[in-house]
């Protein structure tokens, strides 16, 4: 009886990871091995890096029970601003142009946070207004034209691969060293976590099952490392995504601010009565979203090497879908950064796999809509069972 319950909980926890594996295996078969080719994996990460960045920023907002519909327009606006600074007559240094672009995102986050947290304008309305306003401002700045190309240094963040410290050798040593470091960090953190759980008297899996889990995960990291070495090594965007995932996972799961975010989404009134400054917490989530939306705008414009007035169209929906597919609850208070990443990868694999096998964009949108609906229904069923 207990074993069945334990298995059920594990399935709910890892269900979307299992779905990602199944979807990947299906498209690997349908594409006759093209999907998981080293070159295509790098391409997939570069094409979806900005969506994953947006999903990382969107999750804390969804945890508080809110939503941000403006991020796609912010992506376009920041691209337009940096293009005027770096491509036009100004010709600023790349670092300064990026810094100004990030500042624009922070100011937008402050704007939204003020209206939503302190004036109590519903997030849906405030960010919908922002979506329209910033899209229009983008058209004004670009005059409806595509602006580019960007300097090579600007493109590096989205198109380049990590330099090989091994020089001209056939083995990409930088990627191997990063993979080895990840395995060591993974093993240390997992062993420390198990030791804490045992000391607190929590139920843990048997030593055999636990050892098998460590071996499998370490093997997957080692295999992924080897796979990246087969094509230019790890892309720069992968390192950036790894750092963002680590930092935001730590903040949401291990810090006081993170606990306040979860508490706010669980019950805002009770959270306020407990002495937590809910307005400040909500305000900070939107400032953070503005910053990451600006960063995603820089990555996206660097990827396509131009500022496009229609850039970011629909990105907000992909970011929100990634969070919900990755296990975030529509009612707030439930979700993890790692889940949002998995959800984003599910969307990315679906997009890439369907494109390879020739599925039209009309059917792609339909299928993604059904996947999103299934994820939300799964969440509702789980919430109903808990009650």
C-alpha positions in Angstrom: 0.0 0.0 0.0 2.7 2.5 1.0 4.9 1.4 -1.9 2.1 2.1 -4.3 1.5 5.5 -2.9 5.3 6.2 -3.1 5.4 5.2 -6.7 2.3 7.5 -7.4 4.0 10.5 -5.9 7.2 9.8 -7.8 5.2 9.6 -11.0 3.6 13.0 -10.3 7.0 14.5 -9.6 8.7 13.0 -12.7 5.7 12.6 -15.0 6.7 15.5 -17.3 10.3 14.3 -17.5 9.0 10.9 -18.6 6.8 12.7 -21.1 9.8 14.6 -22.5 11.7 11.3 -22.9 8.8 9.6 -24.6 8.2 12.6 -27.0 12.0 12.8 -27.8 12.1 9.1 -28.5 9.0 9.3 -30.7 10.5 12.1 -32.8 13.9 10.5 -32.9 12.2 7.6 -34.6 10.0 9.7 -36.9 12.9 11.9 -38.0 15.1 8.8 -38.5 17.7 10.0 -36.0 17.9 13.6 -37.1 16.4 15.1 -33.9 19.2 13.9 -31.6 22.0 14.6 -34.0 24.7 16.7 -32.2 24.3 19.6 -34.6 20.5 19.6 -34.3 20.6 19.5 -30.5 22.8 22.6 -30.5 20.4 24.2 -32.9 17.4 23.3 -30.7 19.0 24.9 -27.7 19.9 28.1 -29.6 16.4 28.4 -31.1 14.7 27.9 -27.7 17.1 29.6 -25.3 15.1 32.8 -25.2 11.9 31.0 -24.4 13.6 29.1 -21.6 14.9 32.4 -20.2 11.4 33.8 -20.3 10.0 30.7 -18.6 12.5 31.1 -15.7 11.3 34.7 -15.2 7.6 33.8 -15.6 7.6 31.0 -13.0 7.9 33.3 -9.9 5.0 35.4 -11.3 2.9 32.3 -11.8 3.8 31.1 -8.3 2.3 34.3 -6.9 -0.9 33.6 -8.9 -0.3 36.3 -11.5 0.7 36.4 -15.2 2.7 38.6 -17.5 1.4 39.0 -21.1 3.9 41.7 -22.1 7.1 39.8 -22.3 7.0 39.2 -26.1 6.6 42.9 -26.7 9.4 43.6 -24.3 11.6 41.2 -26.2 10.9 43.2 -29.4 11.3 46.6 -27.7 14.7 45.7 -26.2 15.9 44.4 -29.6 14.8 47.7 -31.2 16.6 49.8 -28.6 19.8 47.9 -28.8 19.7 48.0 -32.6 19.5 51.8 -32.5 22.4 51.9 -30.1 24.7 49.4 -31.8 23.7 49.4 -35.5 22.6 53.0 -36.1 24.6 56.2 -36.0 25.3 55.9 -32.3 27.6 52.9 -32.6 28.0 52.5 -28.8 30.3 49.8 -27.3 28.5 46.5 -27.2 28.7 46.2 -23.5 27.1 49.6 -23.0 24.3 48.8 -25.4 23.5 45.5 -23.6 23.5 47.3 -20.3 21.1 49.9 -21.5 18.9 47.2 -23.0 18.8 45.4 -19.6 18.0 48.8 -17.9 15.0 49.2 -20.2 13.7 45.8 -19.1 14.2 46.7 -15.4 12.3 50.0 -15.8 9.4 48.1 -17.6 9.4 45.7 -14.7 9.2 48.6 -12.2 6.4 50.1 -14.2 4.3 46.9 -14.2 5.2 46.1 -10.6 4.0 49.5 -9.4 0.6 49.3 -11.0 0.0 45.6 -10.0 1.5 45.5 -6.5 0.7 48.9 -5.2 -2.3 50.2 -7.2 -3.9 46.8 -7.4 -4.5 46.8 -11.1 -5.0 43.1 -12.1 -1.8 41.7 -13.7 -3.8 40.5 -16.7 -5.0 44.0 -17.5 -1.7 45.8 -16.6 0.5 43.5 -18.7 -2.0 43.4 -21.5 -1.8 47.2 -21.7 2.0 46.9 -21.6 1.9 44.3 -24.4 0.0 46.8 -26.7 2.0 49.9 -25.6 5.5 48.4 -26.0 4.6 46.7 -29.3 3.5 50.1 -30.6 6.6 51.7 -29.2 8.7 49.1 -31.0 7.1 50.0 -34.3 7.8 53.7 -33.7 11.5 53.0 -32.9 12.0 50.7 -35.9 9.6 52.6 -38.2 8.3 49.2 -39.1 11.6 48.1 -40.6 14.1 45.4 -39.8 17.4 46.8 -38.5 20.7 44.9 -38.6 23.2 43.3 -38.7 24.6 43.5 -35.2 28.4 43.6 -34.3 30.0 40.1 -34.0 30.5 40.6 -30.2 26.8 41.1 -29.8 26.0 37.9 -31.7 28.4 35.9 -29.6 26.0 35.3 -26.7 23.4 33.5 -28.9 25.4 32.0 -31.7 28.9 31.0 -30.4 30.3 27.9 -28.8 32.5 27.7 -25.8 36.2 28.1 -26.7 38.3 24.9 -26.5 41.0 25.2 -23.9 42.6 22.2 -25.5 43.4 24.1 -28.7 43.2 22.3 -32.0 42.7 18.8 -30.5 39.9 16.7 -31.7 38.5 16.4 -28.2 36.6 19.5 -27.0 38.3 19.8 -23.6 36.3 22.7 -22.3 33.0 20.7 -22.7 34.5 17.6 -21.0 35.7 19.6 -18.0 32.3 21.2 -17.6 30.6 17.8 -17.8 33.0 16.4 -15.2 32.4 19.3 -12.9 28.6 18.9 -13.2 28.9 15.2 -12.3 30.9 16.0 -9.2 28.5 18.8 -8.1 25.5 16.5 -8.8 26.9 13.7 -6.7 27.9 16.0 -3.8 24.6 17.8 -3.6 22.6 14.5 -3.8 24.6 12.9 -1.1 24.2 15.9 1.1 20.5 16.0 0.5 20.1 12.4 1.4 22.2 12.8 4.6 19.9 15.7 5.7 16.8 13.7 4.9 18.0 10.8 7.0 19.0 13.1 9.9 15.5 14.7 9.9 13.9 11.2 9.9 12.4 11.5 6.4 11.6 8.3 4.5 14.3 7.7 1.8 14.6 5.1 -0.9 16.8 2.0 -0.4 20.5 2.2 -1.0 20.3 0.1 -4.1 17.6 2.2 -5.8 19.4 5.4 -4.7 22.8 4.2 -6.1 21.1 3.2 -9.4 19.6 6.7 -9.6 23.0 8.4 -9.1 24.6 6.1 -11.7 21.9 6.7 -14.3 22.0 10.5 -13.8 25.8 10.7 -13.9 25.8 8.5 -17.0 23.3 10.8 -18.7 25.4 13.9 -17.9 28.5 12.1 -19.2 26.7 11.0 -22.4 25.4 14.5 -23.0 28.9 15.9 -22.6 30.2 13.4 -25.1 27.4 14.2 -27.5 28.2 17.9 -27.5 31.9 17.3 -28.2 30.8 15.8 -31.5 29.8 19.2 -32.9 31.8 22.2 -31.8 31.3 21.6 -28.1 28.7 23.2 -25.8 27.0 26.4 -27.0 27.4 29.5 -24.9 23.6 29.7 -24.4 23.7 26.3 -22.7 26.1 27.6 -20.1 24.0 30.7 -19.5 20.8 28.6 -19.1 22.6 26.3 -16.7 23.7 29.3 -14.5 20.2 30.9 -14.6 18.6 27.6 -13.7 20.9 27.0 -10.8 20.6 30.6 -9.4 16.8 30.8 -9.7 16.3 27.3 -8.4 18.4 28.3 -5.3 16.6 31.5 -4.8 13.1 30.0 -5.1 13.8 26.9 -3.1 16.5 27.8 -0.5 16.0 31.5 0.4 13.5 33.5 2.4 12.3 35.4 -0.7 11.6 32.1 -2.4 9.5 30.9 0.5 7.6 34.2 0.5 6.8 33.8 -3.2 5.4 30.3 -2.6 3.4 31.5 0.4 2.0 34.5 -1.5 0.7 32.1 -4.2 -0.7 29.7 -1.7 -2.8 32.3 0.3 -2.1 36.0 -0.2 -4.3 37.1 2.7 -2.8 34.7 5.2 0.7 35.6 4.0 0.1 39.3 4.6 -1.4 38.6 8.0 1.8 36.7 8.9 3.9 39.9 8.5 5.3 39.2 5.0 5.4 42.3 2.8 3.4 40.9 0.0 3.4 44.0 -2.1 7.2 44.1 -2.2 7.4 40.4 -3.1 5.0 40.8 -6.0 6.7 44.0 -7.1 10.1 42.2 -7.2 8.7 39.3 -9.3 7.7 41.7 -12.0 11.0 43.7 -11.9 12.8 40.3 -12.3 10.5 39.4 -15.2 11.4 42.7 -16.9 15.1 42.0 -16.5 14.9 38.5 -17.9 12.5 39.6 -20.7 15.2 42.2 -21.7 17.9 39.5 -21.6 15.7 37.2 -23.7 15.3 40.1 -26.2 19.1 40.5 -26.4 19.5 36.8 -27.0 16.8 36.6 -29.6 18.0 39.6 -31.5 21.5 38.3 -31.4 20.3 35.0 -32.7 18.5 36.4 -35.7 21.1 39.1 -36.1 18.6 41.9 -36.4 15.8 43.8 -34.7 12.4 42.9 -36.1 9.2 44.9 -35.3 7.3 41.6 -35.1 9.9 39.9 -32.9 8.6 38.1 -29.8 5.1 37.6 -31.2 3.6 34.8 -29.1 6.6 34.4 -26.9 4.6 35.1 -23.8 2.3 32.2 -24.6 5.2 29.8 -25.1 6.8 30.9 -21.7 3.5 30.5 -19.9 2.9 27.2 -21.5 6.3 26.0 -20.5 5.6 26.8 -16.9 2.2 25.0 -16.9 3.5 22.0 -18.8 6.4 21.8 -16.4 4.0 21.4 -13.4 3.2 25.0 -12.3 -0.3 25.3 -10.9 -2.7 27.8 -12.5 -3.9 28.8 -9.0 -0.3 29.6 -7.8 2.0 28.3 -5.1 3.1 25.2 -7.0 6.0 24.8 -9.5 9.7 24.6 -9.9 12.3 26.3 -12.1 13.5 22.8 -13.3 9.9 22.0 -14.2 9.6 25.1 -16.3 12.8 24.2 -18.1 11.5 20.7 -18.8 8.2 22.2 -20.0 10.1 24.5 -22.3 12.1 21.6 -23.7 8.9 19.7 -24.4 7.7 22.7 -26.4 11.0 23.0 -28.2 11.2 19.3 -29.1 7.7 19.4 -30.4 8.4 22.4 -32.5 11.7 21.1 -33.8 10.5 17.5 -34.4 7.3 18.6 -36.2 9.3 21.0 -38.4 11.7 18.3 -39.4 9.0 15.8 -40.4 7.2 18.6 -42.3 4.1 19.3 -40.1 2.7 22.7 -41.0 2.7 25.6 -38.6 -1.1 25.4 -38.3 -1.1 21.9 -37.0 1.9 22.7 -34.8 -0.1 25.3 -33.0 -3.0 23.0 -32.6 -0.9 20.2 -31.1 0.9 22.6 -28.7 -2.5 23.8 -27.6 -3.7 20.3 -26.8 -0.5 19.6 -24.9 -1.0 22.7 -22.8 -4.6 21.8 -22.1 -3.6 18.3 -21.1 -1.0 19.7 -18.7 -3.5 22.0 -17.0 -6.1 19.2 -16.8 -3.5 17.0 -15.2 -2.8 19.7 -12.6 -6.6 20.1 -11.9 -7.0 16.4 -11.4 -4.1 16.3 -9.0 -5.5 19.2 -7.0 -8.9 17.5 -6.9 -7.4 14.3 -5.6 -5.5 16.2 -2.8 -8.8 17.8 -1.6 
